[in-house]
Amino acid sequence: MGFLTGPIPILPEGGSLRPPGGGKPPAVVALGGGHGLSASLSALRLLTTDLTAVVTVADNGGSSGRLREELDVLPPGDLRMALSALCDDTDWGRTWRDVMQHRFRSRPGVDGALDNHALGNLLIVTLWELLGDPVAGLQWAGALLGARGQVLPMSTVPLTIEGDVLRLTGSGLRHETVTGQAELAVAGTHSNVVNVRLLPPDAPACTEAVSAIRRADWVILGPGSWYTSVLPHLLLPEMREALCDTRARRCLTMNLSNETKETSGMTAVDHLQVIRRYAPGFKVDVVLADPAVVEDRGAFAAAAAEMGARPVFGKVGAAAGRPIHDPLRLAAAYHDIFGES
């Protein structure tokens, strides 16, 4: 059981921490989606130039859902957020980050076709249509932004996430099937999610993503929405096989809150047990957790040990406000973890 107690480093503009022990930066693959993956990438880009983001492609809500439905493309939103997180902290990087994240808003009373679309989503889809290749399109987008690393989809086909939930009603427990990432993300508010799956079940994993996982020094899974951003990587057969077989060391990063709309009532230990249930062959070297969200450290350490991992506790959340990871604190934690390997 480890504790992170070192000072938070102060970085120069656009700078980075030195690789642990000096020498060649580690090859790191970070998996997830949405704000959780964005947080880990914002930290990891300070540690290495050999960084690959592998992103979920099951989103069916908002701008991404509309583009997916209308144009039959991968949902670009989580991919856009990953690219934005890899932008340098320079005038160029900050400007392009804001451009990618900019959303159009129609004036009141006007039902505009562009309303709520993110410009970055439209840019990514444009590159896909021109190049006819989702991986190549993301490479071109990354080059334009000067991204510190590459962004890849977990699959080259759009995925649908589906789950079974148990709802407590006046007449007892009722079983329901919830289809769609946006719907499942809020399904746990008044119910228990008991089963999750991807459709199609035999969808291909992105070849480049599988290759990156197999050659990595470190694989980082999480933080993020547990059922809809973290778990999907272990539900895709080829991806799960690569994650189980890779020689890379593996770090599972816990969320800063256990009480989300899809995991209401779950403890930190419950989160680990979900991973073990769906991917019993997936072993972990380190589980990184903020002590504020671990109710019973002994039980948590035991659950981590069942996955082959040692727990590392450190304050990685922002000083105040919403439960979001602080990039510098998270970078310092990863830096120490990498250096102890």
C-alpha positions as CSV (number, residue, x, y, z in Angstrom):
1,M,0.0,0.0,0.0
2,G,1.6,3.3,-1.1
3,F,1.0,6.9,-0.4
4,L,2.0,9.9,-2.5
5,T,3.2,12.8,-0.4
6,G,5.6,14.7,-2.7
7,P,5.1,18.4,-3.7
8,I,3.2,19.3,-6.8
9,P,5.7,20.3,-9.5
10,I,5.6,23.7,-11.2
11,L,6.0,23.4,-14.9
12,P,7.1,26.1,-17.4
13,E,4.7,27.0,-20.2
14,G,4.3,24.1,-22.5
15,G,6.8,22.2,-20.4
16,S,6.9,18.6,-19.0
17,L,8.2,16.6,-16.2
18,R,11.4,14.6,-16.9
19,P,10.8,10.9,-17.5
20,P,11.3,8.8,-14.3
21,G,15.0,8.1,-14.0
22,G,15.8,10.1,-17.1
23,G,16.3,8.6,-20.5
24,K,13.6,7.6,-23.0
25,P,10.0,8.6,-22.2
26,P,7.7,5.7,-21.5
27,A,5.2,4.5,-24.1
28,V,1.9,5.1,-22.5
29,V,-1.6,4.1,-23.7
30,A,-4.6,5.7,-21.9
31,L,-8.1,4.3,-22.4
32,G,-11.4,5.8,-21.6
33,G,-13.8,8.4,-22.8
34,G,-15.2,11.9,-22.1
35,H,-14.0,14.0,-19.2
36,G,-12.2,11.1,-17.4
37,L,-9.9,10.4,-20.3
38,S,-9.4,14.1,-20.9
39,A,-8.1,14.4,-17.3
40,S,-5.6,11.5,-17.6
41,L,-4.4,12.8,-21.0
42,S,-3.9,16.3,-19.6
43,A,-1.6,14.8,-16.9
44,L,0.2,12.2,-19.1
45,R,1.1,14.7,-21.8
46,L,3.4,16.3,-19.2
47,L,5.3,13.0,-18.8
48,T,5.8,11.5,-22.2
49,T,5.8,12.3,-25.9
50,D,4.9,8.6,-26.7
51,L,1.3,8.8,-25.7
52,T,-1.7,7.1,-27.3
53,A,-5.4,7.7,-26.4
54,V,-7.8,4.9,-27.1
55,V,-11.3,6.3,-27.0
56,T,-14.8,4.7,-26.6
57,V,-17.1,5.1,-29.7
58,A,-20.5,4.3,-28.2
59,D,-21.8,7.8,-27.6
60,N,-25.3,8.4,-28.9
61,G,-26.2,11.7,-27.3
62,G,-25.9,15.4,-28.2
63,S,-23.9,16.5,-31.2
64,S,-22.1,13.2,-31.5
65,G,-25.4,11.3,-31.5
66,R,-26.8,13.5,-34.2
67,L,-23.8,13.2,-36.5
68,R,-23.7,9.4,-35.9
69,E,-27.3,9.0,-36.9
70,E,-27.3,11.4,-39.8
71,L,-24.0,10.6,-41.4
72,D,-23.4,7.0,-40.2
73,V,-20.0,7.8,-38.7
74,L,-18.2,7.1,-35.5
75,P,-19.4,9.5,-32.7
76,P,-16.6,12.2,-32.7
77,G,-17.2,13.9,-29.4
78,D,-15.0,11.9,-27.0
79,L,-12.3,11.8,-29.7
80,R,-12.5,15.5,-30.0
81,M,-12.1,15.9,-26.2
82,A,-9.1,13.6,-26.2
83,L,-7.4,15.7,-29.0
84,S,-8.2,18.9,-27.1
85,A,-6.6,17.5,-24.0
86,L,-3.4,16.8,-25.9
87,C,-3.0,20.4,-27.0
88,D,0.1,22.2,-25.6
89,D,-0.4,24.8,-22.9
90,T,0.8,27.5,-25.3
91,D,-1.1,30.3,-27.2
92,W,-1.3,27.9,-30.2
93,G,-2.5,25.0,-28.1
94,R,-4.9,26.9,-26.0
95,T,-6.4,28.6,-29.1
96,W,-6.9,25.3,-31.0
97,R,-8.3,23.6,-27.9
98,D,-10.9,26.4,-27.6
99,V,-11.7,26.1,-31.3
100,M,-12.2,22.4,-31.1
101,Q,-14.5,22.7,-28.0
102,H,-16.5,25.7,-29.4
103,R,-20.2,25.0,-29.6
104,F,-22.6,26.8,-31.9
105,R,-25.7,28.3,-30.2
106,S,-28.7,29.4,-32.3
107,R,-30.3,32.6,-31.2
108,P,-33.5,32.3,-29.2
109,G,-36.5,31.2,-31.2
110,V,-34.4,29.7,-34.0
111,D,-34.1,26.0,-34.5
112,G,-30.8,26.0,-36.3
113,A,-29.1,23.0,-37.9
114,L,-25.8,23.9,-36.2
115,D,-27.3,24.4,-32.7
116,N,-25.2,22.6,-30.0
117,H,-22.7,21.1,-32.6
118,A,-19.1,21.4,-31.5
119,L,-16.8,22.7,-34.3
120,G,-14.3,20.0,-33.5
121,N,-16.9,17.3,-34.2
122,L,-17.6,18.9,-37.6
123,L,-13.8,19.2,-38.4
124,I,-13.2,15.5,-37.5
125,V,-16.1,14.3,-39.6
126,T,-15.0,16.4,-42.5
127,L,-11.5,14.8,-42.4
128,W,-13.1,11.4,-42.3
129,E,-15.3,12.1,-45.3
130,L,-12.3,13.5,-47.3
131,L,-9.9,10.7,-46.3
132,G,-12.2,7.8,-46.0
133,D,-10.2,6.5,-43.0
134,P,-11.1,7.3,-39.3
135,V,-7.5,6.8,-38.1
136,A,-6.0,8.9,-40.8
137,G,-8.5,11.7,-40.1
138,L,-7.6,11.8,-36.5
139,Q,-3.9,11.9,-37.4
140,W,-4.5,14.9,-39.6
141,A,-6.5,16.6,-36.8
142,G,-3.8,15.9,-34.3
143,A,-1.1,17.4,-36.7
144,L,-3.2,20.5,-37.1
145,L,-3.5,21.0,-33.3
146,G,0.1,20.1,-32.6
147,A,-1.2,17.4,-30.3
148,R,1.2,15.7,-27.9
149,G,0.3,12.1,-28.9
150,Q,-2.1,10.3,-31.0
151,V,-5.8,9.6,-30.6
152,L,-7.4,6.3,-31.8
153,P,-10.9,4.9,-31.7
154,M,-11.4,1.6,-29.8
155,S,-13.2,0.3,-32.8
156,T,-13.6,1.4,-36.4
157,V,-17.3,0.8,-36.3
158,P,-19.9,2.7,-34.1
159,L,-20.8,0.7,-31.0
160,T,-23.9,0.5,-29.0
161,I,-23.8,-0.1,-25.3
162,E,-26.7,-1.9,-23.6
163,G,-27.4,-2.8,-20.0
164,D,-29.9,-4.6,-17.8
165,V,-31.1,-2.7,-14.7
166,L,-33.2,-3.7,-11.7
167,R,-35.6,-1.0,-10.6
168,L,-37.4,-1.0,-7.3
169,T,-41.1,-0.2,-7.8
170,G,-44.1,-0.3,-5.6
171,S,-44.8,-3.9,-6.7
172,G,-41.2,-5.1,-6.3
173,L,-38.1,-5.4,-8.5
174,R,-38.6,-4.8,-12.2
175,H,-36.1,-5.9,-14.9
176,E,-35.5,-3.5,-17.8
177,T,-33.1,-3.3,-20.7
178,V,-31.5,0.1,-21.4
179,T,-30.0,0.7,-24.8
180,G,-27.6,3.6,-25.5
181,Q,-24.7,5.2,-23.7
182,A,-26.6,8.4,-22.9
183,E,-29.5,6.4,-21.4
184,L,-27.3,3.9,-19.5
185,A,-25.2,6.8,-18.1
186,V,-28.2,7.9,-15.9
187,A,-29.8,4.5,-15.4
188,G,-28.2,3.9,-12.0
189,T,-29.9,6.8,-10.3
190,H,-32.9,4.8,-9.0
191,S,-31.8,1.3,-10.0
192,N,-28.9,-1.2,-10.1
193,V,-27.0,-1.9,-13.3
194,V,-26.6,-5.7,-13.4
195,N,-25.3,-6.5,-16.8
196,V,-23.6,-4.5,-19.6
197,R,-22.7,-5.5,-23.1
198,L,-21.6,-4.0,-26.5
199,L,-23.3,-4.4,-29.8
200,P,-22.3,-5.8,-32.1
201,P,-20.6,-8.2,-29.7
202,D,-18.0,-9.3,-32.3
203,A,-17.1,-5.7,-33.4
204,P,-13.5,-5.4,-34.6
205,A,-11.0,-3.5,-32.4
206,C,-9.0,-0.7,-34.1
207,T,-5.8,-2.5,-35.3
208,E,-3.6,0.5,-34.4
209,A,-5.0,0.6,-30.9
210,V,-4.3,-3.0,-30.3
211,S,-0.8,-2.6,-31.6
212,A,-0.2,0.4,-29.3
213,I,-1.4,-1.6,-26.3
214,R,0.9,-4.5,-27.1
215,R,4.0,-2.3,-27.4
216,A,3.3,0.0,-24.4
217,D,5.3,0.3,-21.3
218,W,2.2,1.4,-19.3
219,V,-1.5,1.1,-19.9
220,I,-3.8,3.5,-17.9
221,L,-7.5,2.6,-17.6
222,G,-9.8,5.2,-16.1
223,P,-10.9,7.5,-14.6
224,G,-14.3,8.0,-16.2
225,S,-17.9,6.8,-16.2
226,W,-17.4,3.3,-15.0
227,Y,-20.0,1.4,-17.1
228,T,-20.0,3.6,-20.2
229,S,-16.4,4.8,-20.6
230,V,-14.0,2.5,-18.6
231,L,-15.7,-0.9,-18.8
232,P,-16.3,-0.9,-22.6
233,H,-12.6,-1.4,-23.4
234,L,-12.8,-4.8,-21.5
235,L,-16.1,-5.8,-23.3
236,L,-14.6,-5.6,-26.8
237,P,-13.1,-9.1,-27.3
238,E,-9.9,-8.1,-29.2
239,M,-9.3,-5.2,-26.9
240,R,-9.8,-7.3,-23.8
241,E,-7.3,-9.9,-25.1
242,A,-4.7,-7.2,-25.9
243,L,-5.2,-5.7,-22.4
244,C,-4.8,-9.1,-20.7
245,D,-1.8,-10.2,-22.8
246,T,0.3,-7.0,-23.1
247,R,3.6,-7.0,-21.3
248,A,2.9,-3.4,-20.3
249,R,2.3,-2.5,-16.6
250,R,-1.3,-1.5,-15.9
251,C,-2.7,1.2,-13.8
252,L,-6.4,1.5,-12.9
253,T,-7.3,5.1,-11.9
254,M,-10.3,5.5,-9.7
255,N,-12.9,8.2,-9.9
256,L,-13.1,11.1,-7.4
257,S,-16.8,10.3,-6.6
258,N,-18.5,6.9,-6.3
259,E,-21.9,8.6,-6.4
260,T,-22.6,9.1,-10.1
261,K,-25.8,8.7,-12.0
262,E,-24.8,5.2,-13.2
263,T,-23.0,4.0,-10.0
264,S,-25.3,5.3,-7.3
265,G,-24.8,3.3,-4.1
266,M,-21.6,1.7,-5.2
267,T,-18.4,1.8,-3.1
268,A,-14.8,2.0,-4.4
269,V,-14.5,-1.7,-3.7
270,D,-17.7,-2.3,-5.8
271,H,-16.0,-0.5,-8.7
272,L,-13.0,-2.9,-8.6
273,Q,-15.4,-5.9,-8.4
274,V,-17.1,-4.8,-11.5
275,I,-13.8,-4.9,-13.4
276,R,-13.1,-8.4,-12.0
277,R,-16.6,-9.7,-12.9
278,Y,-16.4,-8.7,-16.6
279,A,-12.7,-9.3,-17.2
280,P,-11.4,-11.9,-14.6
281,G,-8.2,-12.4,-16.6
282,F,-7.4,-8.6,-16.5
283,K,-4.6,-8.1,-14.0
284,V,-3.5,-4.7,-12.7
285,D,-0.2,-3.6,-11.2
286,V,-1.3,-0.4,-9.5
287,V,-4.7,1.1,-8.5
288,L,-4.5,4.8,-8.0
289,A,-7.1,6.3,-5.7
290,D,-7.7,9.6,-3.8
291,P,-8.1,8.6,-0.2
292,A,-11.2,10.8,0.1
293,V,-13.3,8.3,-1.9
294,V,-12.1,5.0,-0.2
295,E,-14.3,4.2,2.7
296,D,-12.4,1.2,4.0
297,R,-8.7,1.1,3.0
298,G,-8.2,-2.4,4.2
299,A,-11.1,-3.8,2.1
300,F,-10.0,-1.7,-0.8
301,A,-6.4,-3.0,-0.6
302,A,-7.7,-6.6,-0.4
303,A,-9.9,-6.1,-3.5
304,A,-6.9,-4.6,-5.4
305,A,-4.7,-7.5,-4.3
306,E,-7.2,-9.9,-5.9
307,M,-6.5,-8.1,-9.2
308,G,-2.8,-8.5,-8.6
309,A,-2.4,-4.8,-7.7
310,R,-1.0,-2.6,-5.0
311,P,-3.1,0.4,-4.0
312,V,-1.5,3.8,-4.2
313,F,-3.3,6.6,-2.3
314,G,-2.7,10.3,-3.2
315,K,-4.7,13.5,-3.3
316,V,-5.2,13.9,-7.1
317,G,-8.4,16.0,-7.1
318,A,-8.8,19.7,-7.6
319,A,-8.6,21.8,-4.5
320,A,-12.3,22.7,-4.4
321,G,-15.5,22.5,-6.4
322,R,-16.6,19.5,-8.5
323,P,-14.9,16.1,-8.2
324,I,-12.4,16.6,-11.0
325,H,-8.8,15.5,-11.3
326,D,-6.1,18.2,-11.1
327,P,-3.7,17.6,-14.0
328,L,-0.5,18.5,-12.1
329,R,-1.4,16.4,-9.1
330,L,-2.4,13.5,-11.4
331,A,0.9,13.9,-13.4
332,A,2.9,13.9,-10.2
333,A,1.2,10.7,-9.1
334,Y,1.8,8.9,-12.4
335,H,5.4,10.2,-12.4
336,D,6.0,8.5,-9.0
337,I,4.2,5.3,-10.1
338,F,6.2,5.0,-13.3
339,G,9.4,5.6,-11.4
340,E,8.7,2.8,-8.9
341,S,8.3,0.2,-11.6
